[in-house]
Each structure stands twice: as C-alpha cells, then as structure tokens.
Amino acid sequence: MSEPIQKFRAGQLSCALWENEINVNGQTRTVLKASIARRYKDANGDWKSSTSFSRNEIPLAIYCLEQAFEAIIQHNGEQESQEAAVEEVAIE
C-alpha cells in the first residue's frame, strides 16, 4: 500500500490524504481522497483503529477533515495552474 501524501492529527484522530488516479474523458488525472480514523489501545495494550467517534471526538474529526479539505482545494488550484501553463505553452 502506498503512503499518504499528508496527514493531519487532533488528539487520537488522524486524517490522511491519498493520491488516486482516475480517468476523465480519456485523460488520467490525480485526485486526492481523505480517510479518517481514531487510534486506541485495546485491553491487551495493542494499537487498533476505528472509524467511529464519540461525542467529544466529533469536533476533532471535523477539524482534521477541514484541514484535509483546505489541502485538497490548494492541490486542485495548483493542478489547474499547472494545466493552464501547459496550455499556454502549447498555444504559443
């Protein structure tokens, strides 16, 4: 499995951004997707992950997801700028 390109943490929660390639109208594009999880130790002291959150963890999940959303918006803006620069060179 590949590594996330960026991670955001708040308490026991973390959100990871992953690059995924998709095909749009015959062209390959890279999109970012987010995953969120809560880490905890079980009764044996082993680390586990969960995707369910208590009432007090929901604001932490929201915070992590907002950070991920901002990173995705920034990534998309940079990608669009690069595509526009390539189109300008092709036109000239």
MOPAC internal coordinates of N, CA, C and O (Angstrom, degrees):
PM7 1SCF
backbone

  N    0.0000 0     0.00 0     0.00 0    0    0    0
  C    1.4530 1     0.00 0     0.00 0    1    0    0
  C    1.5279 1   108.52 1     0.00 0    2    1    0
  O    1.2310 1   121.10 1   -37.57 1    3    2    1
  N    1.3159 1   115.51 1   142.43 1    3    2    1
  C    1.4568 1   119.75 1  -179.24 1    5    3    2
  C    1.5316 1   110.32 1   -76.22 1    6    5    3
  O    1.2310 1   121.46 1   -12.80 1    7    6    5
  N    1.2946 1   114.82 1   167.20 1    7    6    5
  C    1.4701 1   121.70 1  -179.99 1    9    7    6
  C    1.5284 1   109.58 1   -91.16 1   10    9    7
  O    1.2310 1   119.72 1   -31.81 1   11   10    9
  N    1.3325 1   118.15 1   148.19 1   11   10    9
  C    1.4607 1   119.89 1   175.31 1   13   11   10
  C    1.5262 1   109.55 1   -66.69 1   14   13   11
  O    1.2310 1   120.91 1   -28.45 1   15   14   13
  N    1.3188 1   115.86 1   151.55 1   15   14   13
  C    1.4709 1   119.33 1  -179.88 1   17   15   14
  C    1.5167 1   111.70 1   -83.83 1   18   17   15
  O    1.2310 1   120.65 1   160.59 1   19   18   17
  N    1.3510 1   116.35 1   -19.41 1   19   18   17
  C    1.4613 1   120.20 1   179.70 1   21   19   18
  C    1.5216 1   108.44 1  -159.70 1   22   21   19
  O    1.2310 1   120.76 1   -30.55 1   23   22   21
  N    1.3431 1   116.15 1   149.45 1   23   22   21
  C    1.4619 1   121.28 1   177.31 1   25   23   22
  C    1.5157 1   109.89 1  -132.20 1   26   25   23
  O    1.2310 1   121.22 1   -31.06 1   27   26   25
  N    1.3290 1   115.27 1   148.94 1   27   26   25
  C    1.4544 1   122.39 1   176.66 1   29   27   26
  C    1.5228 1   107.02 1  -129.26 1   30   29   27
  O    1.2310 1   120.29 1   -42.68 1   31   30   29
  N    1.3376 1   117.04 1   137.32 1   31   30   29
  C    1.4650 1   120.88 1  -176.49 1   33   31   30
  C    1.5248 1   110.61 1  -128.07 1   34   33   31
  O    1.2310 1   121.94 1   -32.05 1   35   34   33
  N    1.3332 1   113.88 1   147.95 1   35   34   33
  C    1.4579 1   121.97 1   171.47 1   37   35   34
  C    1.5215 1   105.92 1  -152.15 1   38   37   35
  O    1.2310 1   120.94 1   -70.39 1   39   38   37
  N    1.3144 1   115.81 1   109.61 1   39   38   37
  C    1.4613 1   119.09 1  -176.94 1   41   39   38
  C    1.5157 1   110.63 1    61.80 1   42   41   39
  O    1.2310 1   120.48 1    50.27 1   43   42   41
  N    1.3246 1   116.69 1  -129.73 1   43   42   41
  C    1.4654 1   121.77 1  -179.19 1   45   43   42
  C    1.5311 1   112.05 1   -86.50 1   46   45   43
  O    1.2310 1   120.33 1   177.86 1   47   46   45
  N    1.3412 1   116.97 1    -2.14 1   47   46   45
  C    1.4543 1   120.39 1  -177.76 1   49   47   46
  C    1.5200 1   111.04 1   -96.25 1   50   49   47
  O    1.2310 1   121.26 1   -33.33 1   51   50   49
  N    1.3196 1   115.20 1   146.67 1   51   50   49
  C    1.4560 1   120.05 1   174.41 1   53   51   50
  C    1.5169 1   109.12 1  -142.73 1   54   53   51
  O    1.2310 1   121.49 1   -32.67 1   55   54   53
  N    1.3044 1   114.75 1   147.33 1   55   54   53
  C    1.4510 1   122.71 1   178.02 1   57   55   54
  C    1.5265 1   106.68 1  -123.37 1   58   57   55
  O    1.2310 1   120.50 1   -48.78 1   59   58   57
  N    1.3136 1   116.66 1   131.22 1   59   58   57
  C    1.4615 1   121.45 1  -179.06 1   61   59   58
  C    1.5215 1   109.34 1  -116.43 1   62   61   59
  O    1.2310 1   120.73 1   -38.38 1   63   62   61
  N    1.3378 1   116.21 1   141.62 1   63   62   61
  C    1.4609 1   122.13 1   174.49 1   65   63   62
  C    1.5233 1   109.05 1  -102.21 1   66   65   63
  O    1.2310 1   121.55 1   -46.94 1   67   66   65
  N    1.3187 1   114.64 1   133.06 1   67   66   65
  C    1.4585 1   122.25 1  -177.61 1   69   67   66
  C    1.5165 1   109.84 1  -122.31 1   70   69   67
  O    1.2310 1   120.54 1   -38.94 1   71   70   69
  N    1.3367 1   116.57 1   141.06 1   71   70   69
  C    1.4585 1   121.15 1   174.03 1   73   71   70
  C    1.5206 1   109.04 1   -87.59 1   74   73   71
  O    1.2310 1   121.04 1   -48.29 1   75   74   73
  N    1.3210 1   115.61 1   131.71 1   75   74   73
  C    1.4552 1   121.78 1   175.73 1   77   75   74
  C    1.5215 1   108.20 1  -128.49 1   78   77   75
  O    1.2310 1   120.45 1   -43.67 1   79   78   77
  N    1.3098 1   116.75 1   136.33 1   79   78   77
  C    1.4563 1   120.57 1   176.02 1   81   79   78
  C    1.5158 1   109.17 1   -96.01 1   82   81   79
  O    1.2310 1   121.41 1   -47.89 1   83   82   81
  N    1.3391 1   114.91 1   132.11 1   83   82   81
  C    1.4524 1   120.62 1   177.53 1   85   83   82
  C    1.5218 1   108.50 1  -127.33 1   86   85   83
  O    1.2310 1   120.61 1   -19.19 1   87   86   85
  N    1.3171 1   116.43 1   160.81 1   87   86   85
  C    1.4528 1   121.78 1   178.52 1   89   87   86
  C    1.5210 1   108.29 1  -106.26 1   90   89   87
  O    1.2310 1   120.64 1   -59.49 1   91   90   89
  N    1.3395 1   116.38 1   120.51 1   91   90   89
  C    1.4541 1   122.41 1   179.28 1   93   91   90
  C    1.5170 1   107.92 1  -123.97 1   94   93   91
  O    1.2310 1   120.75 1   -64.59 1   95   94   93
  N    1.3164 1   116.17 1   115.41 1   95   94   93
  C    1.4693 1   121.51 1   179.52 1   97   95   94
  C    1.5199 1   112.02 1    50.91 1   98   97   95
  O    1.2310 1   120.69 1  -137.38 1   99   98   97
  N    1.3238 1   116.29 1    42.62 1   99   98   97
  C    1.4613 1   121.07 1   177.14 1  101   99   98
  C    1.5128 1   114.99 1    81.27 1  102  101   99
  O    1.2310 1   119.87 1  -179.82 1  103  102  101
  N    1.3311 1   117.86 1     0.18 1  103  102  101
  C    1.4601 1   121.39 1   178.97 1  105  103  102
  C    1.5194 1   109.77 1  -113.49 1  106  105  103
  O    1.2310 1   121.04 1   -39.88 1  107  106  105
  N    1.3232 1   115.62 1   140.12 1  107  106  105
  C    1.4535 1   120.65 1   177.95 1  109  107  106
  C    1.5192 1   109.28 1   -84.66 1  110  109  107
  O    1.2310 1   121.31 1   -51.72 1  111  110  109
  N    1.3214 1   115.11 1   128.28 1  111  110  109
  C    1.4634 1   121.18 1   178.27 1  113  111  110
  C    1.5193 1   108.71 1  -125.22 1  114  113  111
  O    1.2310 1   121.21 1   -30.09 1  115  114  113
  N    1.3159 1   115.29 1   149.91 1  115  114  113
  C    1.4595 1   121.05 1   176.10 1  117  115  114
  C    1.5165 1   108.30 1  -100.33 1  118  117  115
  O    1.2310 1   120.83 1   -53.08 1  119  118  117
  N    1.3264 1   116.01 1   126.92 1  119  118  117
  C    1.4626 1   121.48 1   175.86 1  121  119  118
  C    1.5223 1   107.94 1  -121.04 1  122  121  119
  O    1.2310 1   121.04 1   -25.50 1  123  122  121
  N    1.3023 1   115.62 1   154.50 1  123  122  121
  C    1.4573 1   120.60 1   177.48 1  125  123  122
  C    1.5203 1   109.80 1  -103.84 1  126  125  123
  O    1.2310 1   121.27 1   -39.94 1  127  126  125
  N    1.3207 1   115.17 1   140.06 1  127  126  125
  C    1.4595 1   121.77 1   176.32 1  129  127  126
  C    1.5167 1   108.03 1  -128.05 1  130  129  127
  O    1.2310 1   120.93 1   -29.38 1  131  130  129
  N    1.3242 1   115.83 1   150.62 1  131  130  129
  C    1.4587 1   121.43 1  -177.24 1  133  131  130
  C    1.5242 1   110.66 1  -112.97 1  134  133  131
  O    1.2310 1   121.33 1   -36.76 1  135  134  133
  N    1.3170 1   115.06 1   143.24 1  135  134  133
  C    1.4643 1   121.25 1   170.39 1  137  135  134
  C    1.5230 1   107.19 1  -126.75 1  138  137  135
  O    1.2310 1   121.07 1   -32.58 1  139  138  137
  N    1.3323 1   115.56 1   147.42 1  139  138  137
  C    1.4622 1   119.50 1  -178.38 1  141  139  138
  C    1.5285 1   108.67 1  -133.38 1  142  141  139
  O    1.2310 1   121.35 1   -38.48 1  143  142  141
  N    1.3239 1   115.01 1   141.52 1  143  142  141
  C    1.4654 1   119.99 1  -178.25 1  145  143  142
  C    1.5186 1   110.03 1  -151.37 1  146  145  143
  O    1.2310 1   121.93 1   -21.48 1  147  146  145
  N    1.3260 1   113.92 1   158.52 1  147  146  145
  C    1.4626 1   121.72 1   175.27 1  149  147  146
  C    1.5203 1   107.56 1  -114.24 1  150  149  147
  O    1.2310 1   120.48 1   -49.96 1  151  150  149
  N    1.3291 1   116.69 1   130.04 1  151  150  149
  C    1.4664 1   121.68 1   178.73 1  153  151  150
  C    1.5251 1   108.71 1   -98.38 1  154  153  151
  O    1.2310 1   121.06 1   -38.70 1  155  154  153
  N    1.3331 1   115.58 1   141.30 1  155  154  153
  C    1.4606 1   120.66 1   178.28 1  157  155  154
  C    1.5227 1   109.09 1  -154.70 1  158  157  155
  O    1.2310 1   120.92 1   -17.40 1  159  158  157
  N    1.3004 1   115.84 1   162.60 1  159  158  157
  C    1.4627 1   121.57 1   175.52 1  161  159  158
  C    1.5267 1   108.96 1   -99.61 1  162  161  159
  O    1.2310 1   121.06 1   -45.40 1  163  162  161
  N    1.3307 1   115.57 1   134.60 1  163  162  161
  C    1.4603 1   119.21 1   177.77 1  165  163  162
  C    1.5274 1   110.03 1   -82.37 1  166  165  163
  O    1.2310 1   120.44 1     5.53 1  167  166  165
  N    1.3263 1   116.76 1  -174.47 1  167  166  165
  C    1.4654 1   122.23 1  -176.77 1  169  167  166
  C    1.5264 1   112.56 1   -61.19 1  170  169  167
  O    1.2310 1   120.26 1   155.00 1  171  170  169
  N    1.3350 1   117.10 1   -25.00 1  171  170  169
  C    1.4666 1   121.42 1   179.43 1  173  171  170
  C    1.5265 1   112.89 1   -89.79 1  174  173  171
  O    1.2310 1   120.38 1   178.11 1  175  174  173
  N    1.3312 1   116.87 1    -1.89 1  175  174  173
  C    1.4570 1   120.49 1  -179.53 1  177  175  174
  C    1.5171 1   113.43 1    86.85 1  178  177  175
  O    1.2310 1   120.22 1  -171.28 1  179  178  177
  N    1.3358 1   117.18 1     8.72 1  179  178  177
  C    1.4698 1   121.23 1   178.47 1  181  179  178
  C    1.5273 1   109.63 1   -87.49 1  182  181  179
  O    1.2310 1   121.16 1   -38.77 1  183  182  181
  N    1.3479 1   115.38 1   141.23 1  183  182  181
  C    1.4563 1   120.47 1   178.59 1  185  183  182
  C    1.5182 1   110.26 1   -74.99 1  186  185  183
  O    1.2310 1   120.68 1   -44.68 1  187  186  185
  N    1.3201 1   116.31 1   135.32 1  187  186  185
  C    1.4612 1   124.05 1   178.70 1  189  187  186
  C    1.5294 1   108.78 1  -132.12 1  190  189  187
  O    1.2310 1   121.05 1   -15.54 1  191  190  189
  N    1.3290 1   115.60 1   164.46 1  191  190  189
  C    1.4650 1   121.87 1   175.75 1  193  191  190
  C    1.5189 1   109.70 1  -121.14 1  194  193  191
  O    1.2310 1   121.22 1   -31.02 1  195  194  193
  N    1.3145 1   115.26 1   148.98 1  195  194  193
  C    1.4594 1   121.30 1   177.29 1  197  195  194
  C    1.5207 1   108.68 1  -142.15 1  198  197  195
  O    1.2310 1   121.21 1   -28.14 1  199  198  197
  N    1.3192 1   115.28 1   151.86 1  199  198  197
  C    1.4671 1   120.06 1   175.85 1  201  199  198
  C    1.5328 1   110.79 1  -111.36 1  202  201  199
  O    1.2310 1   120.71 1  -161.84 1  203  202  201
  N    1.3300 1   116.25 1    18.16 1  203  202  201
  C    1.4672 1   119.85 1   173.87 1  205  203  202
  C    1.5285 1   108.24 1  -109.82 1  206  205  203
  O    1.2310 1   121.40 1   -31.55 1  207  206  205
  N    1.3327 1   114.93 1   148.45 1  207  206  205
  C    1.4586 1   120.16 1  -173.00 1  209  207  206
  C    1.5214 1   110.93 1  -132.19 1  210  209  207
  O    1.2310 1   120.96 1   -36.29 1  211  210  209
  N    1.3264 1   115.77 1   143.71 1  211  210  209
  C    1.4594 1   120.79 1   175.27 1  213  211  210
  C    1.5278 1   109.40 1   -79.09 1  214  213  211
  O    1.2310 1   121.09 1    -7.28 1  215  214  213
  N    1.3032 1   115.52 1   172.72 1  215  214  213
  C    1.4603 1   121.19 1   179.14 1  217  215  214
  C    1.5261 1   111.23 1   -54.19 1  218  217  215
  O    1.2310 1   119.94 1   136.53 1  219  218  217
  N    1.3358 1   117.71 1   -43.47 1  219  218  217
  C    1.4624 1   121.52 1  -177.20 1  221  219  218
  C    1.5258 1   112.66 1   -75.11 1  222  221  219
  O    1.2310 1   119.94 1   162.46 1  223  222  221
  N    1.3097 1   117.72 1   -17.54 1  223  222  221
  C    1.4633 1   120.78 1   179.86 1  225  223  222
  C    1.5267 1   112.78 1   -89.41 1  226  225  223
  O    1.2310 1   120.37 1   160.88 1  227  226  225
  N    1.3139 1   116.89 1   -19.12 1  227  226  225
  C    1.4675 1   119.91 1  -178.47 1  229  227  226
  C    1.5288 1   112.28 1   -59.16 1  230  229  227
  O    1.2310 1   118.35 1   135.82 1  231  230  229
  N    1.3469 1   120.76 1   -44.18 1  231  230  229
  C    1.4729 1   119.00 1   176.30 1  233  231  230
  C    1.5322 1   112.42 1   -60.87 1  234  233  231
  O    1.2310 1   120.04 1   146.37 1  235  234  233
  N    1.3312 1   117.52 1   -33.63 1  235  234  233
  C    1.4712 1   120.27 1   177.31 1  237  235  234
  C    1.5238 1   110.32 1   -67.62 1  238  237  235
  O    1.2310 1   120.55 1   140.56 1  239  238  237
  N    1.3270 1   116.55 1   -39.44 1  239  238  237
  C    1.4661 1   120.64 1   177.24 1  241  239  238
  C    1.5249 1   110.18 1   -63.42 1  242  241  239
  O    1.2310 1   120.67 1   136.60 1  243  242  241
  N    1.3280 1   116.33 1   -43.40 1  243  242  241
  C    1.4638 1   120.56 1   178.40 1  245  243  242
  C    1.5192 1   110.54 1   -60.53 1  246  245  243
  O    1.2310 1   120.34 1   134.81 1  247  246  245
  N    1.3347 1   116.95 1   -45.19 1  247  246  245
  C    1.4635 1   121.27 1   178.89 1  249  247  246
  C    1.5329 1   110.71 1   -57.50 1  250  249  247
  O    1.2310 1   120.33 1   130.84 1  251  250  249
  N    1.3240 1   116.97 1   -49.16 1  251  250  249
  C    1.4705 1   120.75 1  -179.47 1  253  251  250
  C    1.5186 1   111.11 1   -61.37 1  254  253  251
  O    1.2310 1   120.50 1   137.26 1  255  254  253
  N    1.3335 1   116.65 1   -42.74 1  255  254  253
  C    1.4610 1   120.31 1  -179.58 1  257  255  254
  C    1.5246 1   111.98 1   -67.89 1  258  257  255
  O    1.2310 1   119.79 1   145.52 1  259  258  257
  N    1.3327 1   118.01 1   -34.48 1  259  258  257
  C    1.4640 1   120.25 1   175.28 1  261  259  258
  C    1.5230 1   110.96 1   -64.15 1  262  261  259
  O    1.2310 1   120.55 1   139.01 1  263  262  261
  N    1.3318 1   116.55 1   -40.99 1  263  262  261
  C    1.4690 1   120.25 1   177.61 1  265  263  262
  C    1.5256 1   109.97 1   -62.98 1  266  265  263
  O    1.2310 1   120.56 1   137.32 1  267  266  265
  N    1.3255 1   116.54 1   -42.68 1  267  266  265
  C    1.4632 1   120.92 1   178.77 1  269  267  266
  C    1.5238 1   110.61 1   -63.68 1  270  269  267
  O    1.2310 1   120.39 1   138.29 1  271  270  269
  N    1.3270 1   116.86 1   -41.71 1  271  270  269
  C    1.4594 1   121.20 1   179.62 1  273  271  270
  C    1.5260 1   110.76 1   -60.80 1  274  273  271
  O    1.2310 1   120.20 1   134.77 1  275  274  273
  N    1.3276 1   117.23 1   -45.23 1  275  274  273
  C    1.4675 1   120.64 1   177.98 1  277  275  274
  C    1.5252 1   111.33 1   -60.51 1  278  277  275
  O    1.2310 1   120.19 1   138.48 1  279  278  277
  N    1.3236 1   117.23 1   -41.52 1  279  278  277
  C    1.4667 1   120.66 1   179.23 1  281  279  278
  C    1.5211 1   111.05 1   -65.08 1  282  281  279
  O    1.2310 1   120.20 1   141.78 1  283  282  281
  N    1.3348 1   117.23 1   -38.22 1  283  282  281
  C    1.4672 1   120.58 1   178.76 1  285  283  282
  C    1.5221 1   110.28 1   -66.97 1  286  285  283
  O    1.2310 1   120.08 1   136.83 1  287  286  285
  N    1.3235 1   117.44 1   -43.17 1  287  286  285
  C    1.4747 1   121.15 1   178.42 1  289  287  286
  C    1.5242 1   109.68 1   -60.87 1  290  289  287
  O    1.2310 1   120.02 1   135.95 1  291  290  289
  N    1.3236 1   117.58 1   -44.05 1  291  290  289
  C    1.4604 1   121.34 1   178.88 1  293  291  290
  C    1.5269 1   110.24 1   -63.07 1  294  293  291
  O    1.2310 1   120.24 1   135.43 1  295  294  293
  N    1.3143 1   117.15 1   -44.57 1  295  294  293
  C    1.4632 1   121.52 1   179.01 1  297  295  294
  C    1.5278 1   110.63 1   -59.37 1  298  297  295
  O    1.2310 1   120.36 1   135.31 1  299  298  297
  N    1.3414 1   116.92 1   -44.69 1  299  298  297
  C    1.4578 1   121.00 1  -179.63 1  301  299  298
  C    1.5253 1   110.95 1   -63.73 1  302  301  299
  O    1.2310 1   120.15 1   140.43 1  303  302  301
  N    1.3354 1   117.33 1   -39.57 1  303  302  301
  C    1.4586 1   120.64 1   177.43 1  305  303  302
  C    1.5140 1   112.09 1   -63.90 1  306  305  303
  O    1.2310 1   120.54 1   138.03 1  307  306  305
  N    1.3307 1   116.57 1   -41.97 1  307  306  305
  C    1.4631 1   120.38 1   177.73 1  309  307  306
  C    1.5235 1   110.74 1   -65.38 1  310  309  307
  O    1.2310 1   120.43 1   140.07 1  311  310  309
  N    1.3287 1   116.79 1   -39.93 1  311  310  309
  C    1.4586 1   120.85 1   179.88 1  313  311  310
  C    1.5313 1   110.25 1   -64.37 1  314  313  311
  O    1.2310 1   120.20 1   137.81 1  315  314  313
  N    1.3385 1   117.23 1   -42.19 1  315  314  313
  C    1.4591 1   120.87 1   178.83 1  317  315  314
  C    1.5215 1   111.28 1   -65.23 1  318  317  315
  O    1.2310 1   119.90 1   142.11 1  319  318  317
  N    1.3439 1   117.80 1   -37.89 1  319  318  317
  C    1.4590 1   121.40 1   177.89 1  321  319  318
  C    1.5200 1   110.93 1   -63.82 1  322  321  319
  O    1.2310 1   120.53 1   138.47 1  323  322  321
  N    1.3310 1   116.59 1   -41.53 1  323  322  321
  C    1.4557 1   120.53 1   178.72 1  325  323  322
  C    1.5225 1   111.05 1   -65.31 1  326  325  323
  O    1.2310 1   120.30 1   139.09 1  327  326  325
  N    1.3353 1   117.02 1   -40.91 1  327  326  325
  C    1.4605 1   120.54 1   178.89 1  329  327  326
  C    1.5193 1   110.67 1   -65.03 1  330  329  327
  O    1.2310 1   119.90 1   140.64 1  331  330  329
  N    1.3372 1   117.80 1   -39.36 1  331  330  329
  C    1.4579 1   121.49 1   178.81 1  333  331  330
  C    1.5277 1   110.34 1   -65.09 1  334  333  331
  O    1.2310 1   120.07 1   140.77 1  335  334  333
  N    1.3343 1   117.47 1   -39.23 1  335  334  333
  C    1.4630 1   121.30 1   178.80 1  337  335  334
  C    1.5174 1   110.14 1   -64.75 1  338  337  335
  O    1.2310 1   119.51 1   140.38 1  339  338  337
  N    1.3062 1   118.53 1   -39.62 1  339  338  337
  C    1.4642 1   122.02 1   178.52 1  341  339  338
  C    1.5226 1   109.69 1   -65.88 1  342  341  339
  O    1.2310 1   120.09 1   139.20 1  343  342  341
  N    1.3372 1   117.43 1   -40.80 1  343  342  341
  C    1.4592 1   120.54 1   178.39 1  345  343  342
  C    1.5204 1   111.19 1   -64.65 1  346  345  343
  O    1.2310 1   119.43 1   140.94 1  347  346  345
  N    1.3409 1   118.70 1   -39.06 1  347  346  345
  C    1.4641 1   121.84 1   178.41 1  349  347  346
  C    1.5102 1   110.73 1   -62.43 1  350  349  347
  O    1.2310 1   120.05 1   136.99 1  351  350  349
  N    1.3246 1   117.52 1   -43.01 1  351  350  349
  C    1.4675 1   121.18 1   179.26 1  353  351  350
  C    1.5162 1   109.62 1   -64.93 1  354  353  351
  O    1.2310 1   119.73 1   140.09 1  355  354  353
  N    1.3090 1   118.12 1   -39.91 1  355  354  353
  C    1.4679 1   121.55 1  -178.82 1  357  355  354
  C    1.5229 1   111.05 1   -66.87 1  358  357  355
  O    1.2310 1   119.68 1   147.39 1  359  358  357
  N    1.3273 1   118.22 1   -32.61 1  359  358  357
  C    1.4729 1   122.21 1  -178.17 1  361  359  358
  C    1.5273 1   110.93 1   -74.77 1  362  361  359
  O    1.2310 1   120.20 1   143.99 1  363  362  361
  N    1.3063 1   117.23 1   -36.01 1  363  362  361
  C    1.4761 1   121.03 1  -174.59 1  365  363  362
  C    1.4640 1   112.76 1   -68.60 1  366  365  363
  O    1.2310 1   120.10 1   180.00 1  367  366  365

